[in-house]
Amino acid sequence: MSDTLVKVENLGKKFKLYNKPYDRVIEWMSAGKCLRHSETWALKDISFSLHKGESIGIIGPNGAGKSTLLKILSRSLWPTEGRFEVNGNMVSLLELGTGFHPELTGIENIFNSGRLLGFSDSFLQQKLNDIIDFAEIGEYINQPTKTYSSGMYVRLAFSLFANLEPDIYIVDEALSVGDIFFQQKCFKFLETLKKKGTAVIIVSHDMQAIRRYCDKVYILINGVIKYSGKPIDMVNLYYTLLKTGEPFKIEQSNIDMEKNLLNSVSKEINVPEDAKINVIHAKGHRRGDGRLEIVGALV
């Protein structure tokens, strides 16, 4: 039996853009003869696979198409071209409070959202205590979710979805609104899920989380996967792209780009002579490959 849980092949998503709301009506009433829209590709030629117990990260600037990709995998959107295959139970924490009704209590939303995801009441009842304990929102679990803070929303949503023991777990930027201690708790729990075979897709601007918890990282730019590789390499490359100020134009290799960045930085920094002396006369073992050099130090 194959351990591939998600397979994406040449996926693309095109959106129609209308300048005014009634342009859509005019186009519809003319049966498409009077075109009043422009087209933009949010995603183009996306291909990758995800296996059991694997965690991949997707990073990129705002508007790169990250959320669109996750919504397609979650079946909230449908692609314009290409295909994708999901084998197993998938849950997605994409937006704050997704699936929660503001008038229902936390307990009621657990069962309501669980049913929408296809889980039985008996299964949810078995998981109820674990969900409540992990969320750590106290008596608010019996209050309407419209009274919740954004952090409490995330606590309950993550706790619900994680304790459903999914085969595939998709996490977007929603965790960024939680406190740092709860974020660490969540990622530690994701590690536990991974060991049990759950595959994880993480989209985040938190590069430390991407480096620490992902096995492979994809850099998405203008709806296209430009680069992919080991987390530390891709995070360093992404920082380099941001530093250059032209992340959509650069096509150089990872190493070349890092060298260019270091050269440009060294030219910009005016290092005092007394700071250089501290480095020149430093004693001890030298380590590293020389791609990063300390040129000055002051105490």
Salt bridges, closest charged atoms under 4 A:
GLU9 OE2 - LYS7 NZ 3.44
GLU9 OE1 - ARG83 NH1 3.07
ASP23 OD1 - ARG36 NH2 3.11
GLU27 OE1 - HIS37 ND1 2.60
GLU39 OE1 - LYS14 NZ 3.60
GLU39 OE2 - HIS37 NE2 3.57
GLU54 OE1 - HIS51 ND1 3.11
GLU81 OE2 - LYS44 NZ 3.20
GLU85 OE1 - ARG83 NH2 3.47
GLU95 OE2 - LYS71 NZ 3.34
GLU103 OE1 - LYS146 NZ 3.21
ASP121 OD1 - ARG115 NE 2.81
GLU136 OE1 - ARG155 NH1 3.43
GLU136 OE2 - LYS185 NZ 3.01
GLU165 OE2 - LYS127 NZ 2.44
GLU173 OE2 - HIS205 NE2 3.93
ASP179 OD2 - ARG155 NH2 2.68
ASP215 OD2 - LYS194 NZ 3.34
GLU246 OE2 - LYS249 NZ 3.54
GLU251 OE2 - LYS226 NZ 2.97
GLU258 OE1 - ARG291 NH2 1.97
GLU273 OE2 - LYS276 NZ 3.59
ASP289 OD2 - ARG291 NH1 3.67
